[in-house]
Amino acid sequence: MNHSLKFLTVVFAAITSLSAHAHSGHAHHGHQHSQQGDFGDAAKASAPDGVTVSDCWIRALPNRLPSAAYFTLNNSSAHDAALIGAQSKAFGKVMLHANTTVNGMAAMVHEDKVELPAGGSFEFAPGGHHVMLEQPASELEIGKSLPITFWFEEGRAITSDCEIRSAAGLK
């Protein structure tokens, strides 16, 4: 029994240490997390020519845990576009992220820009690119929608209503 308790103590200490290290590294990796004040007035911004946001949804997680938004960007124009950020009054921090593998370990990385080629599309989906949503102002209610403004180069923006969906059964 004593051996089991020591083992559990060591495992707990290791997990706590890794968690603190990951959080510490996440806080100091050279980019600004909150993009809420970095952009102009979305009401005055025009959308990039030929660019649309479709199928936007937010994964609901309990207890105001960080969540994510998923959607598809479509570009029917003859010019490339670049998503450079997002914002929502419903969250304290909103960031562009991607899931990747670093040294054989799954990791989330900040994306400063996501290129959207002319005539192409780009999917933000679970397990890949997403908009990280932290510090929700209130509990997320399944079935409701929240607006997210997607900011592109040249001060252009698109605001989309994103449906809140249950995390149960989603990949």
C-alpha positions as CSV (number, residue, x, y, z in Angstrom):
1,M,0.0,0.0,0.0
2,N,2.8,2.4,0.9
3,H,4.5,1.6,-2.5
4,S,1.2,2.5,-4.3
5,L,0.9,5.8,-2.5
6,K,4.5,6.7,-3.3
7,F,3.9,5.8,-7.0
8,L,0.7,7.9,-7.1
9,T,2.5,10.8,-5.5
10,V,5.3,10.7,-8.1
11,V,2.8,10.4,-10.9
12,F,0.8,13.4,-9.6
13,A,4.0,15.5,-9.2
14,A,5.1,14.6,-12.7
15,I,1.7,15.6,-14.2
16,T,1.6,18.8,-12.2
17,S,5.1,19.7,-13.3
18,L,4.4,19.0,-16.9
19,S,1.2,21.0,-16.7
20,A,2.9,23.9,-15.1
21,H,5.7,23.7,-17.7
22,A,3.3,23.6,-20.6
23,H,1.2,26.5,-19.2
24,S,4.4,28.5,-18.6
25,G,5.7,27.9,-22.1
26,H,2.3,28.7,-23.6
27,A,2.4,32.1,-21.8
28,H,5.8,33.1,-23.0
29,H,6.2,32.0,-26.6
30,G,6.3,35.4,-28.2
31,H,2.8,36.1,-29.4
32,Q,0.0,38.1,-28.2
33,H,-2.9,35.9,-27.1
34,S,-5.8,38.3,-26.9
35,Q,-6.7,39.6,-30.3
36,Q,-9.8,41.4,-29.0
37,G,-8.4,44.9,-29.3
38,D,-6.1,44.4,-32.2
39,F,-8.7,45.2,-34.9
40,G,-10.9,48.0,-36.1
41,D,-14.6,48.3,-36.0
42,A,-16.2,45.2,-37.6
43,A,-19.3,47.2,-38.4
44,K,-17.3,49.5,-40.6
45,A,-15.1,46.8,-42.2
46,S,-16.0,45.3,-45.6
47,A,-15.6,41.6,-46.3
48,P,-12.8,40.5,-48.6
49,D,-14.0,40.1,-52.1
50,G,-15.4,36.6,-52.8
51,V,-14.6,35.2,-49.3
52,T,-17.3,33.6,-47.2
53,V,-17.4,31.7,-43.8
54,S,-19.7,28.7,-43.7
55,D,-20.8,26.0,-41.2
56,C,-19.4,27.8,-38.2
57,W,-19.9,26.1,-34.9
58,I,-18.5,26.2,-31.4
59,R,-17.8,23.1,-29.2
60,A,-19.6,23.5,-25.9
61,L,-17.5,22.5,-22.9
62,P,-18.6,22.6,-19.3
63,N,-17.4,24.9,-16.5
64,R,-16.3,27.7,-18.8
65,L,-13.4,25.6,-20.0
66,P,-11.5,26.8,-23.2
67,S,-13.3,25.8,-26.3
68,A,-12.9,26.1,-30.1
69,A,-14.7,27.3,-33.2
70,Y,-14.7,25.3,-36.4
71,F,-15.8,26.5,-39.9
72,T,-14.9,26.6,-43.6
73,L,-13.4,29.6,-45.4
74,N,-14.3,29.8,-49.1
75,N,-12.6,32.1,-51.6
76,S,-14.3,32.4,-55.0
77,S,-12.2,35.4,-56.0
78,A,-9.1,35.4,-58.3
79,H,-7.0,36.8,-55.4
80,D,-5.5,35.1,-52.4
81,A,-6.7,36.1,-49.0
82,A,-5.3,35.7,-45.5
83,L,-7.1,35.2,-42.2
84,I,-5.1,37.1,-39.5
85,G,-7.3,36.8,-36.4
86,A,-10.7,36.6,-34.9
87,Q,-12.6,38.3,-32.1
88,S,-15.8,37.8,-30.1
89,K,-17.2,39.8,-27.2
90,A,-18.4,36.4,-25.7
91,F,-14.7,35.4,-25.0
92,G,-11.8,37.1,-23.2
93,K,-9.2,35.5,-25.5
94,V,-9.6,34.5,-29.1
95,M,-6.7,33.0,-31.1
96,L,-5.9,31.2,-34.3
97,H,-4.4,27.8,-33.5
98,A,-3.4,24.6,-35.2
99,N,-2.9,21.1,-33.9
100,T,0.5,19.6,-34.9
101,T,3.1,17.1,-33.7
102,V,6.3,18.2,-32.1
103,N,8.9,15.5,-31.2
104,G,6.2,12.9,-31.5
105,M,3.9,14.7,-29.1
106,A,0.6,16.4,-30.0
107,A,0.8,20.1,-29.6
108,M,-1.2,23.3,-30.2
109,V,0.6,26.1,-32.0
110,H,-0.4,29.7,-32.6
111,E,-1.0,30.8,-36.2
112,D,-0.4,34.4,-37.1
113,K,-2.0,34.0,-40.5
114,V,-3.9,31.3,-42.5
115,E,-3.5,31.6,-46.2
116,L,-6.7,31.2,-48.3
117,P,-5.8,30.6,-52.0
118,A,-7.8,32.2,-54.8
119,G,-10.6,29.8,-55.9
120,G,-9.9,27.6,-52.8
121,S,-11.2,26.7,-49.4
122,F,-9.7,26.0,-46.0
123,E,-11.4,23.9,-43.3
124,F,-11.0,24.6,-39.6
125,A,-11.9,21.2,-38.1
126,P,-11.4,19.2,-34.9
127,G,-7.9,17.8,-34.8
128,G,-6.6,20.6,-37.1
129,H,-6.9,24.3,-37.4
130,H,-9.4,26.1,-35.1
131,V,-10.1,29.3,-33.4
132,M,-9.3,28.9,-29.7
133,L,-11.9,30.5,-27.4
134,E,-10.8,31.2,-23.8
135,Q,-12.4,32.9,-20.9
136,P,-16.1,32.7,-21.9
137,A,-18.2,35.5,-20.5
138,S,-20.9,33.0,-19.6
139,E,-21.8,29.3,-19.8
140,L,-22.2,28.2,-23.4
141,E,-25.8,27.1,-24.2
142,I,-26.2,24.3,-26.7
143,G,-28.4,25.4,-29.6
144,K,-27.7,29.1,-29.2
145,S,-25.4,31.0,-31.5
146,L,-22.6,33.5,-30.8
147,P,-21.0,35.9,-33.3
148,I,-17.4,35.7,-34.2
149,T,-15.7,38.2,-36.4
150,F,-13.0,36.9,-38.7
151,W,-10.3,39.4,-39.6
152,F,-8.4,39.4,-42.9
153,E,-5.5,41.4,-44.2
154,E,-6.2,45.0,-45.3
155,G,-8.7,45.5,-42.4
156,R,-11.4,43.4,-43.9
157,A,-13.8,41.3,-41.8
158,I,-16.6,38.9,-41.9
159,T,-18.9,38.3,-38.9
160,S,-20.6,34.9,-38.7
161,D,-23.1,33.5,-36.2
162,C,-21.6,30.2,-34.9
163,E,-23.9,27.6,-33.4
164,I,-23.0,26.1,-30.0
165,R,-23.0,22.3,-30.2
166,S,-22.5,19.6,-27.7
167,A,-19.0,18.1,-27.4
168,A,-20.6,14.6,-26.9
169,G,-20.3,12.5,-30.0
170,L,-18.0,14.9,-31.8
171,K,-14.5,13.8,-32.9
